[in-house]
Amino acid sequence: MSAAVITVETQQDLSHKLIIQRPPLGLSLQGRIRVPGDKSISHRALMLGAIAQGETEIQGLLLGEDPRSTASCFQALGAEISELNTELVRVKGIGLGNLQEPVDVLNAGNSGTTLRLMLGLLASHRGRFFTVTGDSSLRSRPMSRVVKPLQQMGAHIWGRKDNSLAPLAIQGQALKPTHYYSPIASAQVKSCILLAGLATEGKTTVTEPALSRDHSERMLRAFGADLSVDPETNSVTITGPAQLYGQKVIVPGDISSAAFWLVAGAIVPGSELVVENVGVNPTRTGILEALELMGADIQLENQREVAGEPVADLRVRSSNLKSCIIAGDIVPRMIDEIPILAVAAVFAQGTTIIRDAAELRVKESDRITVMAQQLNKMGAQVTELPDGMEITGGTPLAGTDVDSHTDHRIAMSLAIAALVATGITTIHRAEAAAISYPGFFQSLTEIIN
């Protein structure tokens, strides 16, 4: 069986075209993969290390562009952060409340996590002025979801379109505690408010309609914050002002990155892959539950706990998938994995329905529209819903020209779809994958058999 031909072409504007040619007799995927460090945990380790007392050591940090944006912003705010690498990053914290007023605008790049979480910290720095911005994509993403609760706490924040879009200007204030009932289940909203509560006298509480990922809660506790969780009401309370102390953080592999290989292993005939050292925090395992509903053959092996986070190796074998309905509380626990789940649904018998995922429309791209358009170009049957997709499986895919729309998860999802499409697939602006998974295409070439 001959291997697929995978090439990358650089365009005049420095964007990349990824060309995948599936051999006429098909291909299979075999091997072991270690995915990059969890992006959510990497962001939080850098941020909490920067505002803690003493030194924080981080192993396994994701070297994608988003964590680099976080490191750059907090260096501009006065923290000392060593050169980023996967072996060991040292962060010399400056203590809670001691972020410096930067001499220039803070640029969060493409990272919504960087901008939204950082706002919570900056808003509480009384007497200091900050301006934050991002790339063209981030400047179009809604910020009112964190600006409004911060204003409820007394924050002074100004921005475009009634303070809803970056660039944003922040005049730090002494904040007051609040109990915020979030209309959406969002770890970014929850984390922003909890970080604002760190320096706020009294108890600050966030209640969500469903449980979102809890990396902030776990890490805040590890760094010494007084934090309590009420699972019955999906509420988290932090008591400030807090004292944080540097820690040793080991970042597990990102399940959002592992999801591409899980789907690839499930849909490419004759495949068997092991994805090593993946974080399987229960607030992030919606993708495993969804693939189980579809009949995927996935086993968790070598389960263990590393630095307070559950970790396992994931073995996936190709299988016949069936359709399912994805909606409700599972969606916040797999919101970033829905683009690649849509690819799995294309190869599942029956019609898969994804609902309650309107949040996808305000990610790096409108992921509902973009995934529907690009998969349909390849011959799939995908219908947009206001808050999701309806995908009729069983239609063969054919290679064609598709576009990532500069969205990293779209780029990687289309690459996996191309493995099972006849002919040649060309993915424009494929370099977007580096946002969260710089070595993705190299790993892809290594496992093709």
N, C-alpha and C positions, 0 to 999 in steps of 0.2 A: 504494500500500500504506500503510495508516494505521499510526501508531506505537502501541506499547503504552501504556496508561495506568498510570503509576506514582505512587502517593501514599504519604505517611507520616502516620500518625496517632499523636499522643502520648496515652498513657493516664494515668489518675489517679496511678498509681505511677511515672510518668515513663518507663515502658518504651514502645517504639515498635512499631506495627503497620505493616509494609510490605505494600502491596496492589499486586499486579501483575495487570493485565488484558490478556491477549493479544488483539489484534484478530482478528476472525473469519477474515480472509484471511492471517493469520500476519504475520511480520516478518522482517527480516534485520538483521545487525550489520555496520557499515562504519566504518572509521576507524583512527586511531592512538591508542594509549594509552601513558602512561608511569606505571608502577606505583610505589608508595611504596618507600622504601629497604628493603633486606633487614633483617628483624627480628633475625636471629641476629647479623649483623655490627654492627648498631646497638648492641645490648646490649654486645658485647665491646669496641667502641670506647670507649664510656663508661666501662666498668670499668677497662680497661687504661690509659686516659688518666688516670683518677683515682689510680692507684697508681704511675704513671710519674713520673720527674723531668722538670720542664719543662712545656711547654704542648702539648696535642694539639688539632689543628684537624680537625673532622669536617664534611664536606659530604655532603648527601643523607640525613641522619639520618631514620629513620622517626619520624613524630610520633604514632604510636599510643599507646595507654594503657600498654602493657607497657614500652617504653623510658622513658616518663615515670616509671614506678615505679622503674626502675633509677637514673635521674638523681636522683630524690628520696632514695633510700636512700643513695647515695654523697655527696650533699650533706650529709646528716645525719651521715655518717662523716668529714666534714671537707674534701672536695674542693670546689673552686670550679668551677661549671658555669654557663655563660652561658645565657640564655633559649633554649629549644629551638626550632629552626627548620630548614628544609631547606637554607638557603643556607650558613650557617657557625655551628657551635657550638664554643666554646672551652672546653677543660677544663684547669684548672690543677692538675696532679698534686701529690700530697703525698709521693710516694715509697713504695716497697715497705716494708711493715711499720709504716706510720705512720697507718693508719686510726684515727680517734679513737673513744673509747667514747661512744656516743650517749646523750642524756639521755632518750630515749623508745624505744619499740618500733619496729623497722624494719618497714615494711609493704610487701610486694612486690606487693600488689594481686592480679591474676589471673595474674601471670607466674611460671611454674615456672622459666624460665631465670634470672630475677633471683634467686630464692631459692636454687636449687641451686648456681649458680656462686658466689654471694656466700658461701655456707657454706664453700667451700674457702678463700677469703681470710680470713674471720673466724676460722676455727679455728686459724690460725697466728699470731694476734696475742697473744702471751704476756702474761698479766696483765690483759687487758681482757675485759669482759663484754658480751655482746650478746644481744638477744632479737629474733627475727624471726617474722613472721606473714604472713597474706595474706587474701584474701576467702574466702567460704564454700567456693567451688570449690577454691581452692588448699589450704585447710586439710584437704580430703578426699583430696588426691593423695599418693601414696607418696613419702616422703623417706628411707626406710631404704636405698634404692639408693645414696644418697650418704653418708648418716650412717655406715653400716657400714664402707666403705673409709676414711673419715676417722677413725673410731675405731681402725681397724687401724693408722693412722699415729700414734695417741696422742691424738686429739682428745677433748675432754670436751663432749658434746652431750646434752641431755635434751629429751624431747618427749612428746607423748601417744602412747598405744598402743605402749609399749616403744620410744620414741624414733623412731617411724615417721611421725608426723604433726605438722604445725605447729599451734600456736606451738612454736618450738624455742628453747632457751636454749643459749648457747655460752660456755664459759670458755676463752679463748684459751690455747694451749700451744705450747711448742717441739715441733714434730712430727718424726717420724723418716721416712726414705724408705721406700718400699714398691714392690713389683711387684704390681699388682692385676690379676687376671684377671676382667674383667667378664663376668657371665653374659648380658648383653644388649649389643647395639650401640647405644649412646646417647651422643650428643655432649655432653649435659648431664652425664652421669656422668664421661666422659673429661675434660671441661673443668674440672669441679670438682676432680678429683684433680690435674690439671696446675697449676691455680691454687694449690692447697695446696702443691705441690712448689716453687713459685717461691721461697718463703722457707725451704725445708727443706734442710738441709745434705746433699748427696749426690744420687744419681740416683733419681728417681721415675718408674716406668714403668706404663703402662696397656696391656693387651692386650685386644682385643675379638674376639668371634666373627665379626664382619664389619665392614667399614669404615663408620664413621659420618662425618657432615659434618666437614670439617677447617678450619673458619674459625678456631678457636682456635689451631691449630698455625701457620697462615699469619700470623695477627696477632701471636702471641707472638714469632715469629721477627723480624717487622718492627720490633717494639718493643725487640729486643735480647736476648731470652732464648736460652739455649743449649739447643736442642731438636733431637732427631733422630727420624726416622721409619723403621721397618722395614716396608715394605709387604708383605713375604712373610708376616709373622706378625700384621699389623694392630696393631703395637705402636708406641707413642710414648713417648719418654723425655725428661724435662726435668731439667736439672742446676741445683741451687740452692746457695746463694742467688743470685738473679739481680739484674741491674741493668737496669731498663727506662727508656726515654727517649721523651719525647713525639714523636708522629709526625703527619703529615698523612694523614687517612683519607678516601677517597672511597667512599661506600656505594653499590653498584649496586642496581638494582631487584630486588625479592624474587621469586624464581621461584615461591614458594608463592602469592603474590598473582597472578602472571602465569598460573598454572595455571587460574584461574577463566575467564579470557578465552580461553585455548587450548581449553578444553572447550566454551565457549560458541560460539566460532567454528567448531568442528568439528561441533556438533550442530544449530545453527540453520541451516536451508537458505538458500543464497544469500549466505552471510556471507564476509567477508574482513577480517581485523584484523591490524594490526602492533603488537606490544607492544615498546616501545623500551627499550633500556638494561637488559636483564635479566641478572643474574648467572647464569652457566652453569658454575659450579664442578662438576667431575665427581662430587663427592660429593653433589650436589643434583639431578642431572639424571635421576633415576629416572622422573620424570613424563614427560619427553620420550621416554624409551625405551618406557615403557608405552603411551603414545599412538601411537607408531610401530608397536608390535606390533598395535594395534587398527586400523591403517590410516589414521590421521589425516594430513592434508596439512599438515605443519609444516616450515618452512625457517628455518635460521639465517642471518642476514644481518649484514654489518658486524661480523664477529667481531674482537675486540680484547682487550687486557688493560688494566685500570684498577686502579692501586694494588695489584697483585699478584693480582687476581681476574679470571678470564675473563668477558667480557661480550659480549652479542650482541643484535640485534633479532630478534624471533621473528614470522614471518609465518604465519598459519593461515588456511586456507580450509575451507569446509564439505566434508564427505566422508561416504561410507558406512562406518561403523565395523563391526568384527567382534569377536567375543569373544576372550578370551585368558586365560591363567593368570598371575597375579602372585604370586610367592612367592620365598623365599630372599633372597639378598644385595641384590636390588634394593629390597626393602621399606624398610630403614633410610634409603635415599637418596630416599625419597618418602613417608615416613610421614605428614607433614602434608597431603599432597595426595590421600590416599586417599578422603576424603569426596567431593571433586569428581570423582575418577576413577570413583566409584560412579555418579555421575550420567551420565558418559559411557557406562558399561556398560549403563545402562537403554536407551540408544539404539543399542546394538551388537547385531548379529544373533548369536544363539547364547547360550551361558551362560558368563559370566565368573566365574572363581573367584579370590578374594583370600585368601591364607593367610599365616601367619607374621607377622600384624599385631596380636597380642594387646595390644601397647603402646597401641593405640587406645582400649582400655577405661579407661585411666587418664590420659586427656587432660582438657581442660576439661569434657568430658562423656564418657560411654561412647559413643564415636563409632560403634561397630559397632551397638549397640542403637538409638541415636537415628536414625542414617541409615536403617537398615532400617525402623523404625517410620514415619518421616516420608515416605519414598519410597513405602512401601506404602499410606499414606493417599492418595497421589496416583494409585494404580493400578499401581505397579510390582510386580515379582515378585522380592523380595529375601528371602533366607533367611540368618539369622544362623548363623555357624560360631563355635566357641570362639575362634578366632584370626583371623576374617575374615568374608567374606560370599560367598554364591553368588547371582549376579544374572542372571536370564533376561531378555534384552533383547527389544525389539520390541513391548512392550505400550504403547499410547498413555497419556499422563498426562492427568489432569483436575485443574483447580484446586480447592483446598480449603483449610481452615485447617490450618496446620502451625506448628511451634514450634522455635526455635533452641536451646532449653534453655540460653540465655546462652552459647552456643559460637559464636565468630566464624566459624569455618570451616563450621559447619553452616548459619548464617544465609546466607552467600554462596553455598554450594552449592545451597540450596533456591531462592534467587533465580534462579540459572542454570536450574535445572529448570523453574521457573515460566515461563520464556520459551518453552518448547516444550509447555506444558500448555494444554489448551483451557480457556476460561473465566477465572475469577478465582481467584488464589492469595493468601492472606493469611498472612504470616509474622510470628508473634508474637515479641516480644523481639528484633527485628531490629537494635536498637542495638548488639548484641554485635559487629557487624562492625567497629566503631571500635577494637577491641582491636589489630588489625593493619592495617586499611585504612579510615581515617576517610572517604575520599572515594569509596568503592566505589559507592554508589548514585547519586551524581552522575555518575560515569564511565559507569555503565550507561545512564542517560538520554541521554547525549551520543552514544552509538554506535548507538542503535536507529534503524533506518531504516524 
